[in-house]
Amino acid sequence: MLLVLGCFVVLPLADAAEEKRLPNIVFILADDLGYMDIGANNPKTFYETPNIDRFAARAMRFTAGYAACPVCSPTRASIMTGKYPPRTGITNFIGGNRTGKWLPAPNQNQLALTEVTLAKALRGAGYRNFFAGKWHLGDGEYSPNAHGFGPRLLGNNQFYYPESALPPPNPQDDPKTTDRIADEAVRFIDTHKDQPFFAYLPFLAVHIPIGAKPELIAKYQRKQASVPPVAWGQERDSKVRLVQNHVAYAAMLEQMDSAIGRVLDALERNGLSDHTIVVFTSDNGGLATAEGHPTSNLPLRGGKGWLYEGGIREPWIISAPGVTRPGSHCDTPVVSTDFYPTLLELAGLPLMPQQHLDGVSLLPLLKGGELQRGPLYWHYPHYSNQGGGPGGAVRDGDWKLIESYEDGSFELYNLRDDIGEKNDMAAGKPAKVAELRGKLVDWRKSVQALMPTPIPANQIKPAAQGKAQSSPEPFGKQES
């Protein structure tokens, strides 16, 4: 079944004179930000995101924008390569090794140097590239310096920043280096306003460990009195937060929102807003079922580490001046592999179909037209730190099938009628299950997806644990 869905805008492309000049590109990636965390998607949110909401008001907001995986590294690789995670071999966050009744599939610890990343493609077309923040696609020879950024990015483990004489960020006022990322980005924009640039800003917020400015925490402590108290539900063996009221999380998000506002203001101040494509999204859904349970994704089910909508549906906003209509929205399902070809085509550059094998240019949607494409797929052959188990999923039109690799069971949902995935229709629609299962199996074969393997019952160790995805902080700071 093909998706043939339109988006509710139409504007002409920029005039011929403007098309000759390469547009700037700013790509803002939040870490663990849920779909319902921003005001543009959820006017009743406890959090305050005025700058993201301001950006959405002049952009196209995708209501069914997905990450390619419910955890971070695979989605980051999909953005950089235009490929589904199984093709890159990165199907779990790098460093993850949790086991259960099954042994998880092998997972690559770095993005292969043979990949022609989006950054490499844009640099080859004449762009100056910028990076500051969280990479999580390999260290050393696999750092962002080797993948089209740099060349003098400094860092360790997952985090890299431009070479700078500035002192390390104050761990109390800037524990997630949010302001440092914005400072470096604004400086870059100010000094490169006369040449095309690609600025990639992968923020550390709102990932745990949670940290924010004390004055912002105090603000939300006062606000907390006006919202319902915390309430809990259950997702299999994990409790799940049902209310957004976590004060430190709210403070951390507001600090990131303010930093994004400063970057957008720098574009405006330098006269670049009308010639800069801006993208905003997240690498996976909000953290709701473990590791502090700081946010709620309701009405979406689950969260980070799960194949339910709360784990893979993201804030997804694109502004392409002269193409997107301010305040427009699009309901067509799209996925993070699509950024690569979309940005190439928006820049007027040749597509690279042998590289972005799974991405589809969204230009027709951004122009207010329709897009024909097949189903969207997910493959997560691992145990997440948030309670999710090995599984796969396919969305085809309004239908979504989730497969558990452990027991071979299926769940079937109609997302048009049941966005919260409460009504499992698998038992009553065996033909639809078989149809979607066949597509999922065929897709796994086409991308050579690696599968988990059963552990003999006499070899299962109780409570086999993996490394928690609580990333070591940059600049040697580990928060409590």
Number of C-alpha atoms within 10 A of each C-alpha: 9 11 16 13 17 18 21 19 19 17 14 12 15 14 9 8 7 12 14 11 13 19 24 23 24 24 18 18 23 25 21 27 27 31 32 27 27 23 20 22 19 12 13 13 18 23 25 21 22 16 21 22 18 15 23 24 18 18 25 29 27 25 19 19 23 29 28 32 34 33 30 27 27 32 30 29 29 30 25 25 29 33 25 30 27 23 20 21 22 27 32 30 23 21 16 20 21 18 22 20 20 22 19 24 21 16 21 18 20 20 26 18 12 7 16 19 25 23 24 17 21 22 17 11 15 13 20 20 22 23 26 29 25 26 24 25 25 20 20 12 11 16 26 29 17 17 23 22 23 20 14 13 18 16 21 16 17 19 24 24 23 20 13 11 6 8 6 13 17 13 17 12 17 17 25 31 26 28 21 20 24 23 15 21 25 19 12 19 22 14 11 14 15 10 14 21 23 25 23 20 25 23 27 26 28 28 22 23 20 20 25 27 18 13 11 18 20 14 14 20 17 10 14 16 10 10 11 10 12 12 13 14 12 12 17 9 10 15 18 25 27 21 21 26 26 22 22 21 25 27 26 25 27 24 25 26 21 19 22 25 19 18 22 20 16 21 21 13 11 14 12 18 18 14 20 22 24 22 21 21 26 29 32 33 36 31 29 31 29 17 14 13 20 24 28 30 28 21 14 22 21 32 37 32 31 29 30 23 26 30 31 32 33 31 29 24 25 22 28 28 22 18 23 27 22 19 18 21 24 23 15 21 21 26 26 29 28 23 24 28 27 21 23 19 14 21 21 14 15 11 17 14 12 10 18 26 16 22 23 22 21 21 20 16 24 31 22 22 17 19 22 13 17 13 19 20 20 24 27 33 27 28 27 24 23 24 18 25 23 26 24 22 22 22 21 19 20 14 18 23 27 24 21 18 20 16 9 8 11 20 17 26 21 20 17 10 11 15 18 19 21 13 14 15 17 18 11 10 11 12 11 16 22 14 11 22 19 12 16 24 12 12 18 19 11 11 16 12 20 19 20 20 14 14 15 9 9 6 8 15 12 8 10 11 14 15 11 14 19 14 18 16 20 22 15 10 13 13 15 7
